[in-house]
Amino acid sequence: MYDLMPIVEKKAKAFFFLPLFCFGFFIVLTSCTEEQQRQAGVMPSSSGSHDEVLVVMNDSTWEGPLGDSIRKYFRASFMVLPQPEPIFGVKQTSYDKFKDLFRKFRNVLFVGVLDRNHPTANHIREMLGDKQLKRAKSNQGFYSFIKRNRWAKPQLHCYLFAPDRSTLGKVIHRNHQRFIELFQNSELDKYKSLVYIEGTNNQLTERVREKFAINLRIPSNYKKAMDKKNFMWLRYDTDEITINLMLSKKPYDNAQFANKGILWRNSLGKKYVESTVKGSYMSTDTILGPISKKTKLNGYEVYENRGLWRMENDFMGGPFLNYYLLDRKHKQMILMDGFVYAPGKDKKKLMRQLEAIFSTFSIQGWQPQKNGNTGS
C-alpha cells in the first residue's frame, strides 16, 4: 500500500538574464504592426485564460433568449466534480469592441443573425462572401465555419449563424455539444503547454513504454510512487494538491470486450491506495456516477469513465478519469486511471491536465486506421 498524502519537494528557483541580442529582436518585433507580423508569418501570442470563450454578438441578442442558450450550454457544469465548475468561462462583447480590444483572444465564438443589420452580422456576411452567404440563406445544413490563427497563435474563431433568430436558436440547441468539444479539443494544446512546461520525464516515459507497450508522455515533474508487476503509479505533488496516474495491464482472454474500468480501478484502489488511517483504501463513489461512454482516444476505441473516488474509513476524495481498452496488438487489456486530491481547491483545470496527458497516448507499433480498425 502507498500513502496518498502529498509529498512536498522544495525546488530552488533559477534566474536567467535575457541576452542582449534577444532583447533587440524583441524591440524589432514589437515595433512592427500586427498586419506586418502576420504577413511575415510572425504571430503574436493569443490571450485568454484556460477554457475561456469570448462570445462576439450584438448586446441586445446576448441579453435575450439566444444569449440565454449560449450561457446555459457553455457554462454548464464540467463532468464529474465534487462541486460544480463551469465547462467554460464565458465573456461577451460587441464586434466594435472586439476589433479594438480583443483581436488576440484565443477562443472566439461569433454569433449572428444574417437578416439583421448590426456589426457582428455584417462581419459574418463579409467573412462568408457572396457565394457562401447565398448558400447560408438557402441551406439549413450550412451554419458554421472556423478560422484558425487569424490574428494570434494559437487562436480558434468559430462562426455560428442562421438566416433568422428562430433558426439560429435551433442551430444552437442541436449543435452546442459539437462547438463545446471543438473549443475543448483546441484548448488541450494550451493545457499541454502547461503540463509539459518543464519538459518530459524521459526515464518514466520509457519505463511506461517498456512495461505496457504504450506511448504516454509523462511530465518531468511526475515521480514514480510504485512499480509492481503489471502496475505502475505515478504522481505529481505540491503542498496543496496531488495528481495521480495509475497504469495497469492484464492478459486478454478472448472474452467479449465490456467495460470493466470501474471494477478494475476499485481492485487497484483497495490493493494499493491508502491514507494514514489504518484500514483505509480507495473506492469509487456511486452516489454521483460514475458516467461511462464508449468513445475514441486518438482513434483507439476505449471506454471512458468519469466519477468521484473516496477513501473508505477516512475523509478524502476527489474526481477521477480513466480509460479502459483492448490492445489486440499485444493481446492485453490496458487501464489508464487519473485521479486528483485537492481539498478546498477547484479541480476542473487539474482534470483537464490529466486529459492533456492522456491525449498523448498511442499503442506501441499499432496506429488507428482510417477504415475504423482501431487496433484496440
C-alpha positions as CSV (number, residue, x, y, z in Angstrom):
1,M,0.0,0.0,0.0
2,Y,1.0,3.6,-0.6
3,D,0.1,6.7,1.4
4,L,-1.9,9.2,-0.8
5,M,-0.9,12.3,1.3
6,P,1.1,14.9,-0.8
7,I,4.8,14.7,-0.9
8,V,6.3,18.2,-0.9
9,E,9.6,19.0,-2.6
10,K,11.2,22.4,-2.3
11,K,12.9,23.4,-5.5
12,A,15.4,26.2,-5.9
13,K,14.5,28.9,-8.3
14,A,16.8,29.7,-11.2
15,F,17.0,33.2,-12.7
16,F,18.1,33.8,-16.2
17,F,19.2,37.0,-17.9
18,L,17.8,37.8,-21.4
19,P,20.7,38.0,-23.9
20,L,21.2,41.5,-25.4
21,F,20.5,40.2,-29.0
22,C,17.2,38.7,-27.9
23,F,16.2,42.0,-26.3
24,G,17.0,43.8,-29.6
25,F,15.0,41.2,-31.6
26,F,12.0,41.8,-29.2
27,I,12.2,45.5,-29.9
28,V,12.1,44.9,-33.6
29,L,9.1,42.6,-33.4
30,T,7.1,44.9,-31.2
31,S,7.8,47.9,-33.4
32,C,6.1,46.1,-36.4
33,T,2.4,46.4,-36.9
34,E,0.2,43.3,-36.3
35,E,-0.6,43.1,-40.0
36,Q,3.2,43.2,-40.9
37,Q,3.9,40.4,-38.4
38,R,1.0,38.3,-39.8
39,Q,2.2,38.7,-43.3
40,A,5.7,37.8,-42.3
41,G,4.4,34.7,-40.5
42,V,5.3,36.0,-37.1
43,M,2.1,35.8,-35.0
44,P,1.7,37.3,-31.6
45,S,0.7,35.0,-28.7
46,S,-3.0,34.8,-28.1
47,S,-4.6,35.9,-24.8
48,G,-7.3,34.5,-22.5
49,S,-7.4,32.1,-19.6
50,H,-7.6,28.3,-19.9
51,D,-11.1,27.2,-21.0
52,E,-12.3,30.8,-21.6
53,V,-14.5,31.7,-24.6
54,L,-15.3,35.2,-25.8
55,V,-18.7,35.4,-27.5
56,V,-19.0,38.2,-30.1
57,M,-22.6,39.1,-30.7
58,N,-25.0,42.0,-30.5
59,D,-25.6,43.2,-27.0
60,S,-29.4,43.0,-27.3
61,T,-29.1,39.5,-28.7
62,W,-26.9,38.4,-25.8
63,E,-29.4,39.7,-23.3
64,G,-32.2,37.7,-25.0
65,P,-33.1,34.0,-25.5
66,L,-30.1,33.3,-27.8
67,G,-27.7,34.6,-25.2
68,D,-29.5,32.5,-22.5
69,S,-29.0,29.4,-24.6
70,I,-25.3,30.0,-25.1
71,R,-24.8,30.7,-21.3
72,K,-26.8,27.6,-20.5
73,Y,-24.7,25.3,-22.6
74,F,-21.2,26.8,-22.3
75,R,-21.5,27.5,-18.6
76,A,-22.9,24.0,-17.8
77,S,-21.1,22.0,-15.1
78,F,-18.0,20.1,-16.1
79,M,-18.3,16.3,-15.6
80,V,-17.9,14.9,-12.9
81,L,-16.6,17.1,-10.0
82,P,-17.3,17.2,-6.2
83,Q,-18.5,20.8,-6.6
84,P,-19.9,22.4,-9.8
85,E,-17.4,24.2,-12.0
86,P,-18.4,25.5,-15.5
87,I,-17.1,24.0,-18.7
88,F,-16.0,27.5,-19.9
89,G,-15.6,30.9,-18.5
90,V,-17.8,33.0,-20.9
91,K,-17.4,36.6,-21.8
92,Q,-19.4,38.7,-24.3
93,T,-18.6,41.7,-26.3
94,S,-19.9,43.5,-29.4
95,Y,-18.0,43.3,-32.7
96,D,-16.9,47.0,-32.5
97,K,-15.2,46.4,-29.1
98,F,-13.7,43.1,-30.3
99,K,-12.0,44.9,-33.2
100,D,-10.3,47.4,-30.9
101,L,-9.6,45.3,-27.8
102,F,-10.0,41.6,-28.2
103,R,-8.5,40.5,-31.5
104,K,-5.8,38.4,-29.8
105,F,-8.3,36.4,-27.7
106,R,-7.7,32.7,-28.1
107,N,-11.2,31.2,-28.3
108,V,-13.8,33.4,-30.0
109,L,-17.4,32.4,-30.9
110,F,-19.1,34.8,-33.4
111,V,-22.9,34.5,-33.4
112,G,-25.1,36.4,-35.8
113,V,-28.5,36.5,-37.5
114,L,-27.9,37.1,-41.2
115,D,-31.1,39.1,-41.7
116,R,-30.0,41.7,-39.2
117,N,-28.0,44.9,-39.8
118,H,-25.6,45.0,-36.9
119,P,-21.8,44.9,-36.7
120,T,-21.5,41.2,-35.9
121,A,-23.8,40.1,-38.6
122,N,-22.1,42.4,-41.1
123,H,-18.7,40.9,-40.2
124,I,-20.0,37.3,-40.7
125,R,-21.5,38.3,-44.1
126,E,-18.2,39.8,-45.0
127,M,-16.3,36.6,-44.0
128,L,-18.8,34.4,-45.9
129,G,-18.6,36.3,-49.2
130,D,-21.5,36.5,-51.7
131,K,-21.4,32.8,-52.8
132,Q,-21.3,31.3,-49.3
133,L,-23.8,33.9,-48.0
134,K,-26.3,32.7,-50.6
135,R,-25.7,29.2,-49.5
136,A,-26.1,30.0,-45.8
137,K,-29.5,31.7,-46.5
138,S,-30.8,28.7,-48.5
139,N,-29.3,25.7,-46.8
140,Q,-30.1,25.0,-43.2
141,G,-27.2,22.5,-43.1
142,F,-24.7,25.2,-43.5
143,Y,-24.5,27.2,-40.3
144,S,-20.8,27.4,-39.2
145,F,-17.2,27.6,-40.2
146,I,-13.9,28.1,-38.4
147,K,-10.8,30.1,-38.8
148,R,-7.5,29.4,-37.0
149,N,-4.6,31.7,-36.1
150,R,-6.1,34.8,-37.8
151,W,-4.7,37.5,-35.5
152,A,-2.7,35.5,-33.0
153,K,-1.4,32.0,-32.3
154,P,-2.9,29.7,-31.1
155,Q,-6.4,31.0,-31.9
156,L,-9.7,29.5,-32.9
157,H,-12.5,31.6,-34.4
158,C,-15.9,29.7,-34.7
159,Y,-18.6,31.4,-36.7
160,L,-22.2,30.4,-36.0
161,F,-25.1,31.9,-38.0
162,A,-28.5,31.4,-39.5
163,P,-31.0,33.3,-41.7
164,D,-33.2,34.3,-38.7
165,R,-33.4,34.2,-34.9
166,S,-35.7,31.2,-34.8
167,T,-33.4,29.1,-36.9
168,L,-30.3,30.2,-35.0
169,G,-31.9,29.1,-31.7
170,K,-32.5,25.7,-33.2
171,V,-28.9,25.5,-34.5
172,I,-27.5,26.3,-31.1
173,H,-29.7,23.8,-29.4
174,R,-28.9,20.9,-31.8
175,N,-25.2,21.5,-32.2
176,H,-23.9,23.1,-28.9
177,Q,-22.1,19.9,-27.9
178,R,-20.1,20.0,-31.2
179,F,-18.9,23.5,-30.5
180,I,-18.1,22.8,-26.9
181,E,-15.9,19.8,-28.0
182,L,-14.3,22.0,-30.7
183,F,-13.2,24.5,-28.2
184,Q,-12.2,21.9,-25.6
185,N,-10.1,20.0,-28.0
186,S,-8.4,23.2,-29.2
187,E,-7.6,24.0,-25.5
188,L,-5.8,20.8,-25.0
189,D,-2.8,22.2,-26.7
190,K,-2.8,25.0,-24.1
191,Y,-3.0,22.5,-21.3
192,K,-0.2,20.5,-22.8
193,S,2.0,23.7,-22.7
194,L,1.2,24.0,-19.0
195,V,1.7,20.3,-18.2
196,Y,4.9,20.0,-20.1
197,I,6.3,23.4,-19.3
198,E,9.3,21.8,-17.7
199,G,9.6,19.1,-20.4
200,T,9.2,15.3,-20.3
201,N,10.3,12.8,-17.8
202,N,12.1,10.6,-20.4
203,Q,13.0,7.9,-17.9
204,L,9.4,7.3,-16.8
205,T,8.1,7.7,-20.4
206,E,10.5,5.0,-21.5
207,R,9.6,2.8,-18.5
208,V,5.9,3.0,-19.4
209,R,6.7,2.1,-23.0
210,E,8.7,-0.9,-22.0
211,K,6.2,-2.1,-19.3
212,F,2.9,-1.6,-21.1
213,A,3.8,-1.3,-24.8
214,I,2.1,2.1,-25.0
215,N,3.4,5.6,-25.6
216,L,2.3,8.1,-23.0
217,R,4.3,11.3,-22.4
218,I,5.0,11.7,-18.7
219,P,5.6,15.3,-17.5
220,S,9.0,16.0,-16.0
221,N,7.6,16.8,-12.5
222,Y,5.9,13.4,-12.1
223,K,7.6,10.9,-9.8
224,K,7.3,7.1,-9.5
225,A,5.3,6.1,-6.4
226,M,5.0,2.4,-7.1
227,D,6.2,-0.1,-9.8
228,K,4.8,-3.6,-9.4
229,K,4.1,-6.4,-11.8
230,N,1.5,-5.2,-14.3
231,F,1.0,-2.0,-12.3
232,M,2.6,1.5,-12.1
233,W,1.6,4.5,-10.1
234,L,3.0,8.0,-10.9
235,R,2.2,11.2,-9.1
236,Y,2.8,14.9,-9.0
237,D,2.8,16.6,-5.6
238,T,2.7,20.1,-4.2
239,D,1.9,21.2,-0.7
240,E,-1.8,21.7,-1.8
241,I,-2.6,19.1,-4.5
242,T,-1.7,15.6,-5.7
243,I,-2.3,14.4,-9.3
244,N,-2.1,10.7,-9.8
245,L,-1.7,8.3,-12.7
246,M,-2.3,4.6,-12.4
247,L,-1.4,2.2,-15.2
248,S,-2.2,-1.5,-15.3
249,K,-2.5,-4.3,-17.7
250,K,-4.0,-7.8,-17.9
251,P,-3.8,-10.6,-20.5
252,Y,-6.7,-10.6,-22.9
253,D,-8.6,-13.9,-22.6
254,N,-10.8,-13.6,-25.8
255,A,-13.9,-12.8,-23.8
256,Q,-16.3,-10.2,-25.0
257,F,-14.9,-6.7,-24.6
258,A,-17.0,-5.0,-22.0
259,N,-16.5,-2.0,-19.8
260,K,-14.7,-3.2,-16.6
261,G,-12.8,0.1,-15.9
262,I,-14.6,0.8,-12.6
263,L,-14.2,-2.7,-11.3
264,W,-10.6,-2.7,-12.2
265,R,-9.9,0.7,-10.5
266,N,-11.7,-0.4,-7.4
267,S,-9.5,-3.5,-7.3
268,L,-6.3,-1.4,-7.6
269,G,-7.5,1.1,-5.1
270,K,-8.2,-1.5,-2.5
271,K,-4.8,-3.2,-3.1
272,Y,-2.5,-0.2,-3.4
273,V,-4.0,3.2,-2.3
274,E,-4.5,4.1,1.3
275,S,-4.2,7.1,3.6
276,T,-2.6,7.4,7.0
277,V,-5.6,5.8,8.6
278,K,-5.3,2.1,9.3
279,G,-7.8,0.1,7.2
280,S,-8.4,2.8,4.6
281,Y,-8.5,2.2,0.9
282,M,-9.7,4.0,-2.3
283,S,-13.0,3.1,-3.8
284,T,-15.5,4.7,-6.3
285,D,-18.3,6.8,-5.1
286,T,-21.6,5.5,-6.5
287,I,-23.8,8.5,-5.4
288,L,-22.8,10.9,-8.3
289,G,-21.9,8.5,-11.0
290,P,-19.7,7.2,-12.5
291,I,-20.5,8.3,-16.0
292,S,-19.3,5.9,-18.7
293,K,-19.3,6.0,-22.5
294,K,-17.6,4.2,-25.4
295,T,-15.5,6.7,-27.4
296,K,-12.2,7.1,-29.2
297,L,-8.9,8.3,-27.8
298,N,-6.6,9.3,-30.6
299,G,-8.5,7.0,-32.8
300,Y,-8.4,4.0,-30.5
301,E,-11.7,2.6,-29.2
302,V,-11.9,3.0,-25.4
303,Y,-14.3,3.1,-22.6
304,E,-14.1,6.4,-20.8
305,N,-15.2,6.5,-17.1
306,R,-15.6,9.7,-15.1
307,G,-16.6,9.9,-11.5
308,L,-15.7,10.5,-7.9
309,W,-13.4,8.5,-5.7
310,R,-13.4,8.3,-1.9
311,M,-11.2,6.9,0.8
312,E,-13.0,4.3,2.8
313,N,-12.7,4.7,6.6
314,D,-11.3,8.3,6.1
315,F,-12.3,11.7,4.8
316,M,-10.6,12.0,1.5
317,G,-11.9,12.1,-2.1
318,G,-11.9,13.8,-5.5
319,P,-12.6,13.3,-9.2
320,F,-11.2,10.6,-11.5
321,L,-11.0,9.8,-15.2
322,N,-10.0,6.5,-16.6
323,Y,-9.7,4.8,-20.0
324,Y,-10.2,1.0,-20.4
325,L,-9.2,-0.5,-23.7
326,L,-8.3,-3.7,-25.6
327,D,-4.8,-3.8,-27.2
328,R,-5.1,-6.6,-29.8
329,K,-1.6,-5.9,-31.0
330,H,-0.1,-7.2,-27.7
331,K,-3.1,-9.3,-26.6
332,Q,-3.7,-7.3,-23.4
333,M,-6.2,-5.1,-21.6
334,I,-5.0,-1.6,-20.5
335,L,-6.3,0.6,-17.8
336,M,-5.1,4.3,-17.5
337,D,-6.6,6.0,-14.5
338,G,-6.0,9.6,-13.4
339,F,-7.3,11.0,-10.1
340,V,-6.9,14.2,-8.2
341,Y,-6.7,15.1,-4.5
342,A,-7.0,18.8,-4.0
343,P,-9.0,19.6,-0.8
344,G,-10.6,23.1,-0.9
345,K,-9.3,23.8,-4.5
346,D,-11.0,24.0,-7.9
347,K,-10.4,20.7,-9.7
348,K,-11.5,21.2,-13.3
349,K,-8.2,22.5,-14.6
350,L,-6.4,19.7,-12.8
351,M,-8.6,17.2,-14.6
352,R,-8.0,18.9,-17.9
353,Q,-4.3,18.5,-17.2
354,L,-4.9,14.7,-17.0
355,E,-6.8,14.9,-20.3
356,A,-3.8,16.6,-21.8
357,I,-1.5,13.8,-20.7
358,F,-3.9,11.1,-21.9
359,S,-4.1,12.9,-25.3
360,T,-0.5,11.8,-25.9
361,F,-1.5,8.1,-25.8
362,S,-0.8,5.6,-28.5
363,I,-0.3,1.8,-28.7
364,Q,3.3,0.8,-29.5
365,G,3.6,-0.4,-33.1
366,W,-0.1,-0.1,-33.9
367,Q,-1.8,3.0,-35.2
368,P,-5.5,3.5,-35.8
369,Q,-6.6,3.1,-39.4
370,K,-9.0,5.3,-41.3
371,N,-11.3,2.4,-42.1
372,G,-12.3,2.2,-38.5
373,N,-9.9,-0.6,-37.4
374,T,-8.5,0.9,-34.3
375,G,-6.3,-1.8,-33.1
376,S,-7.7,-1.6,-29.6
